[in-house]
Amino acid sequence: ERFAAAAAASAGRHDARYRVEALVGLAASVPVADRPGVLRRLAEVCRYGGIALLPRERGLLGDPAAD
């Protein structure tokens, strides 16, 4: 709930990195069925903000190449 609130609160703000962090936390903590929507939003924020996920963030999302 806190990650979802943080992601919603940062919508429209200029600090895209903060929103990325909130969306990564949200994606890592929601049921698998809810992840696709969160991951789409995360991809949009990353693309729009020119942000690449950090290895730790990719690891939280289950990326085996994050090591």
Secondary structure by P-SEA (a helix, b strand, c coil): caaaaaaaaaccccaaaaaaaaaaaaaacccccaaaaaaaaaaaaaaaacccccaaaaaaacccccc
